[in-house]
Amino acid sequence: MPAMQYFEKAQTSFKPPLIANENAYLGDVVSSESTDPEKPISGGFYRLEKGTPLEYTYTYDEIKIIVDGHFYISDETGKEVKAEKGDVFFFPKGSKITFKTDDFGLGFFVGQRKKDGA
């Protein structure tokens, strides 16, 4: 049986790489791909700093909890919310989401996808 994995102080010690524009960072901390390659899940951090909004179309289901700062999150229906610490979101496969902030936002996500498959 596989042992549990522990990532001490991951929120403050893990620095996700730049993935888009000049201000969007995302990185996987952990994935089940090695133990369940058929239906992997991956989790990590997404950080957006003030600047260019990120528009993203999900090719997988994802759940995100806001852990610091805030985002303005909108979807293709025009619904927009101010996402703050403690808020939880579900983004179904196929949804088109726009993330923006006037300061910074940090979220932890779990997506039904392979590691680094965002």
DAFEN-V867683 format. One record per backbone hydrogen bond with DSSP energy under -0.5 kcal/mol. NH is the residue of the N-H (numbers start at 0). CO is the residue of the C=O. E is the energy in kcal/mol with one decimal. If there is no record, write none. Layout:
NH;CO;E + NH;CO;E
This chain:
7;5;-0.5 + 9;6;-1.5 + 11;8;-1.0 + 12;8;-2.5 + 13;9;-2.2 + 15;13;-0.7 + 18;23;-3.2 + 19;23;-1.5 + 22;19;-0.7 + 23;19;-1.8 + 24;22;-0.5 + 24;46;-3.1 + 25;16;-2.3 + 26;44;-2.0 + 28;42;-2.8 + 29;42;-2.2 + 31;40;-2.5 + 34;31;-1.0 + 35;31;-2.8 + 38;35;-0.6 + 41;110;-2.6 + 42;29;-2.6 + 43;108;-1.6 + 44;26;-1.8 + 45;106;-2.6 + 46;24;-2.7 + 47;104;-2.2 + 48;22;-2.3 + 49;102;-2.1 + 50;100;-0.7 + 53;98;-2.6 + 54;52;-0.6 + 55;96;-3.1 + 57;55;-0.6 + 57;94;-2.6 + 61;90;-1.9 + 62;109;-2.4 + 63;88;-2.3 + 64;107;-2.7 + 65;86;-2.5 + 66;64;-0.5 + 66;105;-2.6 + 67;105;-1.6 + 69;103;-2.5 + 70;82;-2.0 + 71;99;-3.3 + 72;70;-0.6 + 72;80;-2.5 + 73;97;-2.1 + 74;78;-1.8 + 75;95;-0.7 + 77;74;-1.9 + 80;72;-2.4 + 82;70;-2.9 + 82;80;-0.8 + 83;81;-0.6 + 84;68;-0.7 + 85;65;-3.2 + 86;83;-2.7 + 88;63;-2.9 + 90;61;-3.1 + 91;89;-0.6 + 93;57;-3.1 + 94;91;-2.4 + 96;55;-3.2 + 96;94;-0.6 + 97;73;-2.8 + 98;53;-3.0 + 99;71;-1.5 + 104;47;-2.1 + 105;67;-2.5 + 106;45;-2.8 + 107;64;-2.7 + 108;43;-2.6 + 109;62;-2.4 + 110;41;-3.1 + 111;60;-2.6 + 112;110;-1.8 + 116;113;-1.7
